[in-house]
Amino acid sequence: MVKRKSLSAGHGINGWLQQRVTAVIMVIAIIEVFVFMFLANEVIDANFISWQQFFSFTFVKIFAQLTFIAVVIHGWIGMRDVWLDYVKSAGARIILHAVTILWLAGCLIYSAKILWS
């Protein structure tokens, strides 16, 4: 049994449930992209223009952004648990948590810039 001392707030079932929900969102997004790829190859000529038109729909942009948010939450929970389980130094944990948060926030901001610009 792993005993966490600092930076732990009893994330147990909450983190577990969040990871399962975000995983379902990511699976739905993967299915959506595979269905589009299949239809794009079977029905229309798949090229850059077809992808651009696919992502021009507001629904697709919103769902893609929600998927990126799910990836960030999923990644945060996973990395938080790795840092809490395997890094013993509280100072190192704080630094790793901060770097992870900055990296994930940057990825989320960049994804919004790409999708909505």
N, C-alpha and C positions, 0 to 999 in steps of 0.2 A: 504494500500500500504506500503510495506516494503521499507524503505529508508536506503541504505547502505552508510556508511561514509568512512571507510578505507578498503584497500585491495580489493576494487571493481574496476573492469575495464570495466564495462558495458557488462557483459557476456551474457545477455539476449538470443537472438535468436541463437547465436553461441553455447552456452552451451546446449540449447534445441535441436538443430540439432545434435550435437555430441552425446547426450544421445540417440536419436532416431537411429542414425546410429550404435552405439555400441550395442544397444538392438537388432537390426536386425542381426548383426554378431553373437551375443550370441544365438539367436533363431535358426539360421542356424546350429551352433555348437551342440545345443541340439538335433535338428532333425537328424544330422549326427550320433550322439552317439546312439539315439534311433533306427535308421535304422540299425546300426551295431549290436546293442543288439538283435533286432528282427531277423536279418539274422543269427547272430551267434547261436541263440537258435534254429532256424528252419533248417538251412542248415548244420551247423557244431556244434560240441560239444563245447559250450562256456566254456572256462577255461582261466587260466592265459596265456598260450601259445598263444591262439588266440588274446587276448588283446595285448600281446607283439608284435605279428606279425602286428596287425593293426597299432600300433604306431611306427613300424619300417619304414613305408613308409615316405619319406621326405615330401610329400604333406600333410600328416596328421600332422606331426610335425610342419610344417610351419603354417597350419591352426589353430592348437591348440595354438601355440605361439601368432598368431594374435588374437585369442579369448581371451587369457590372457591379452594381451595389451588392448583389448576392455573393458574387465572387470575392469582393472585398471583405464582407462580413465572414464568409467561410474561411478566407485566408487569415483574417485576424484571429478567429477562434483557434484555428490550428496552430498558428505561430505563437499565440499567447500560451497555449498549453505546452508547446515545446519549450519555450523559455522558462515557464514556471516549473516544469518537470526536470529539466536537465541543467539549468544554469543555477548554481548555488549562491553566487554572490548577488546580493540585493542591488548593489550599484550597477553591476553588469546587466541585470535584468531590466532596470529602469532605462538604461541606455538602449538596450535592444528593443524594448517596448516602444520607446520614442522613435527610433529609427524605423521600426516596422510601421508605426502609425503614419509617419511622414511619407514613407514609400507608398503605402496603400492610399493615402489621401491624394498624393500626387498622381497615382494611376487613375483614381476616380475622376479627378479634375481633368486629366488629359483625355479620358474616355468621353467626358461631357463635351469637351472642346471639339473632338473629332466628330461626334454624333450630331451636335447641334450647330456646327459652323458651316 
